[in-house]
C-alpha cells in the first residue's frame, strides 16, 4: 500500500499513533499524524473560510479520509469525493461517503461542478508548473461557467527559517520554481514513495491562472503560519 493510505487505514482501524514521515531531499523531515486527516471538530480558520465559500455541487479533490466532504455533507451540500489512491475507497465509504470516485483528477471527466475544493495545499498535487498549467486547462472542463476552484498554498518567499530559505534559494539558482519540493514518504516498513509537490504564493499562481478562462482572487485577510493563504480561482 501507499504509505499515506496505509497510515490512514491503520488509524481508522484503531492505531491512534499512526503517522507517516515526509523527507525532503535536503534532509528536512516532518512527522505527520494520521489523526490530522480525521479531525472533524476543529478545522483551521483558513479551511473554515473555504468551507463557508463552497457553493453548488462540489468535487472534493484529494479527499483522503473525507473530513471536508463529511463536513460539507453535514451542511447540506451535494459532494463528490475524489482520490487517486484505490485503497482509500473502502475507508471513505466506511466513514459515510457514498459518491466516491477513485481516479487521477486529470483523467476525470463527464461531469461539471460549481466548486472544486483542493485544501491542505491541494493545488500542489499538480507536481510542478507544467502540471499546474495542464490541470487548469483540464479543470475548465470540470467547472461550471461562473464556478470556482477553492485552494490553499504556501508562499515560500515569506519565511525566516534558514532551512527553507536555503532550499528556496537552491531552487532559484537551479532554475526551479521557488516552491518546488521533492519528497519521499515513509510509513512503518512500507515501500517509500517519492513525489514532487508545488507550493505557490498568490502572485505566482495568479500569473499562471489569469486568462479569459480564470480570474484568481486571494483572501488576504485570512492567513496563518507559513504564509498560507486561500485562493479562489473563478471560471470565466
C-alpha positions in Angstrom: 0.0 0.0 0.0 1.0 3.6 -0.4 2.5 4.9 2.9 -0.2 7.6 3.1 -3.2 5.3 2.7 -1.6 2.7 4.9 -1.2 5.2 7.8 -4.7 6.4 7.4 -6.1 2.9 7.2 -4.2 1.9 10.4 -5.6 4.9 12.2 -9.1 4.1 11.1 -8.6 0.6 12.3 -7.7 1.8 15.8 -4.0 2.7 15.8 -4.2 6.3 17.2 -0.5 6.7 17.0 -0.2 6.1 13.2 1.9 8.7 11.5 3.8 8.9 8.3 7.1 10.8 7.7 7.9 13.1 4.9 11.6 13.5 4.0 12.6 16.4 1.7 15.7 15.9 -0.5 17.7 18.4 1.6 17.4 16.3 4.8 14.4 18.2 6.3 11.7 15.9 7.6 8.3 16.1 9.2 6.2 13.5 11.0 2.6 13.8 10.1 0.0 12.2 12.4 -2.8 10.4 10.5 -5.2 11.9 13.0 -4.8 15.2 11.2 -6.9 13.8 8.3 -9.8 12.7 10.5 -10.2 15.8 12.8 -13.8 16.9 12.3 -14.4 19.4 15.0 -11.5 21.9 14.9 -10.8 23.0 11.4 -8.1 25.7 10.9 -9.6 29.1 10.3 -8.5 29.1 6.7 -10.2 25.8 6.0 -13.4 27.0 7.7 -13.3 30.1 5.4 -13.0 27.8 2.3 -15.9 25.6 3.5 -18.0 28.7 4.0 -17.2 29.8 0.4 -18.4 26.5 -1.1 -21.3 26.8 -3.4 -23.4 24.5 -5.7 -22.4 20.9 -6.3 -18.8 20.1 -5.2 -15.9 18.0 -6.2 -13.6 17.4 -3.2 -10.2 16.7 -4.9 -7.7 14.6 -2.9 -10.5 13.7 -0.4 -8.3 11.3 1.7 -10.3 10.3 4.8 -13.1 12.7 3.8 -13.0 15.2 6.6 -14.0 18.1 4.3 -16.5 16.1 2.4 -18.3 14.9 5.5 -18.5 18.5 6.9 -19.9 19.7 3.6 -22.5 16.9 3.6 -23.4 17.8 7.1 -24.0 21.4 5.9 -26.4 20.1 3.2 -24.1 20.3 0.1 -24.0 17.8 -2.8 -20.5 16.4 -2.8 -18.5 14.0 -5.0 -15.3 12.8 -3.1 -12.3 12.1 -5.4 -9.0 10.5 -4.5 -6.3 8.9 -6.6 -5.5 6.0 -4.2 -7.7 3.0 -4.6 -7.1 1.9 -1.0 -9.0 4.9 0.2 -12.3 4.0 -1.3 -13.3 1.5 1.4 -12.2 3.9 4.2 -14.2 6.7 2.7 -17.4 4.6 2.3 -17.0 3.2 5.8 -17.0 6.8 7.1 -20.3 7.6 5.3 -19.4 8.9 1.9 -21.4 7.4 -1.0 -20.5 9.4 -4.1 -16.8 8.3 -4.3 -14.6 8.4 -7.4 -11.1 6.8 -7.5 -9.2 8.4 -10.3 -6.4 10.9 -11.0 -8.3 14.2 -11.3 -6.5 14.9 -14.6 -8.3 11.9 -16.1 -11.7 12.6 -14.6 -14.4 13.9 -17.0 -18.0 13.8 -17.9 -19.4 15.9 -15.1 -19.2 19.6 -14.2 -19.2 21.1 -10.7 -19.7 24.6 -9.4 -16.9 24.2 -6.9 -13.6 22.3 -7.0 -12.2 22.1 -3.4 -8.5 21.5 -3.0 -7.5 22.0 0.6 -4.3 21.1 2.6 -2.1 22.6 -0.1 -4.1 20.6 -2.6 -3.0 22.6 -5.6 0.5 21.2 -5.0 -0.6 17.8 -6.2 -0.1 19.1 -9.8 3.6 18.5 -9.0 5.1 21.4 -11.0 4.5 24.4 -13.2 3.7 22.3 -16.3 1.4 20.1 -14.3 -0.4 23.1 -12.9 -0.9 24.6 -16.4 -2.3 21.3 -17.6 -4.6 21.0 -14.6 -6.0 24.5 -15.1 -6.8 23.7 -18.7 -8.5 20.4 -17.7 -10.3 22.0 -14.8 -12.0 24.4 -17.1 -14.0 21.4 -18.4 -14.8 20.3 -14.8 -16.0 23.6 -13.5 -19.4 25.1 -14.5 -19.4 28.6 -16.1 -19.0 31.1 -13.3 -17.9 28.3 -10.9 -14.7 28.2 -8.8 -11.7 26.4 -7.6 -11.0 26.9 -3.9 -7.5 26.0 -2.9 -4.7 27.0 -0.4 -1.0 27.0 -0.7 2.2 28.4 0.9 4.2 31.4 -0.2 7.7 30.2 0.3 9.1 33.7 -0.2 7.9 34.7 3.3 10.0 32.7 5.7 12.9 33.3 8.0 13.6 29.6 8.7 17.2 29.1 7.4 16.4 25.6 6.2 13.5 26.7 4.0 15.4 29.9 2.8 18.3 27.7 1.7 16.0 25.3 -0.1 14.2 28.2 -1.9 17.5 29.8 -2.9 18.8 26.5 -4.2 15.7 26.1 -6.3 16.0 29.5 -7.8 19.7 29.1 -8.5 19.0 25.8 -10.4 16.1 27.4 -12.4 13.4 25.6 -10.5 10.3 27.4 -9.1 10.9 28.7 -5.6 8.2 26.5 -4.1 9.1 23.2 -5.9 9.6 20.4 -3.4 11.0 16.9 -3.8 9.9 14.5 -1.1 9.9 10.8 -0.1 7.1 9.5 2.1 7.7 6.6 4.6 5.5 4.6 7.0 6.1 1.5 9.1 8.1 -0.5 6.7 6.0 0.2 3.6 7.9 0.8 0.3 8.9 4.6 0.4 7.2 6.7 -2.3 8.9 9.7 -3.9 6.9 12.6 -5.2 7.0 16.2 -6.2 4.9 19.0 -4.7 4.5 22.6 -5.6 3.9 25.5 -3.2 2.9 28.8 -4.7 2.2 32.2 -3.4 -0.8 34.1 -4.7 1.1 36.4 -7.1 2.8 33.4 -8.8 -0.5 31.4 -9.0 -2.4 34.5 -10.3 0.1 35.0 -13.1 -0.3 31.4 -14.2 -4.1 31.3 -13.8 -5.0 34.8 -15.2 -6.7 34.3 -18.5 -10.1 34.7 -20.2 -10.8 31.3 -18.6 -9.8 32.0 -15.0 -9.9 35.0 -12.6 -7.9 34.5 -9.3 -8.7 36.2 -6.1 -6.7 36.0 -2.8 -8.3 36.0 0.6 -5.6 38.2 2.1 -7.5 38.7 5.4 -7.1 35.1 6.3 -3.5 34.0 6.8 -1.9 31.5 9.2 1.5 30.1 9.9 4.0 29.7 7.0 2.2 32.4 5.0 -0.6 30.2 4.0 -3.4 31.9 2.1 -6.6 30.8 0.5 -7.0 31.4 -3.2 -10.3 31.4 -5.2 -10.0 30.9 -9.0 -13.2 31.8 -10.7 -14.1 30.3 -14.1 -14.7 32.8 -16.9 
